[in-house]
Amino acid sequence: MTEQLYRTDAYMRDCTARVLTVNERGGVVLDRTVFYAAAGGQPGDKGVLELAGGATCPVATTVYDADKTTIVHVPAEGAQRPSPGEPVRAVVDWGFRSPLMRMHTTLHLLCSLVKFPVTGGQVNPDDSRLDFDIDDPSAVDKERLTAELNALIAADHPVTERWITDAELEANPGLVRTMSVKPPMGTGRVRLVVIGEGGSVDMQPCGGTHVRRTGEIGPVVVTKIEKKGKLNRRIRVSFA
Ligand SMILES: [Zn+2]
């Protein structure tokens, strides 16, 4: 299992680490990392591994291995790979990650405003989306959602976290809003992302990366509400 430093501090941009293995497809596994592995609709990080001799190994993306706990840094085509045992410095492409953190947090706010089951979602540096099963389509309106999202952002609510046990989560199924993405369970405890004092805005299990305060997001706009099925509506959000 790779130690996931971004879980305790999403703002860590780099760390020193040791190469454990380079897998048969050339993916680099470190003992610990600040690179987020693609999951829950948030893309995996890009960046570089700085090698001991001064060379760099560009990382095109980051994924989980089949065991879902080992993080694999996928080097760019033709990149020089480090060797097992070698020390490296792992540096996240902050220009890529930072907007993802802002967008990911925006989707939590959207989730808090649209009180219907979430069926899917995708975080992108711009155009992000959440899909909902909405039995009353008049309940969602682009202009109104845009205004409500920007009000939550401007209110600069704190974004904190709280850990609960798997058993506590099972006892409170109402905490899970996303039907399509299972909360990151299996290690005995689950991280709740809490927005607003005591979760007054939103509180749900999530393994992604978020900003510390909603004010960091900046203005956003709901660009489209698309009909994807009898009940299904896709709500798209971009930075304004
Ligand atoms: Zn999240």
Boltz pocket constraint, residues with backbone or C-beta under 6 A from the ligand:
constraints:
  - pocket:
      binder: B
      contacts: [[A, 104], [A, 105], [A, 108], [A, 193], [A, 205], [A, 206], [A, 207], [A, 208], [A, 209], [A, 210]]
      max_distance: 6.0
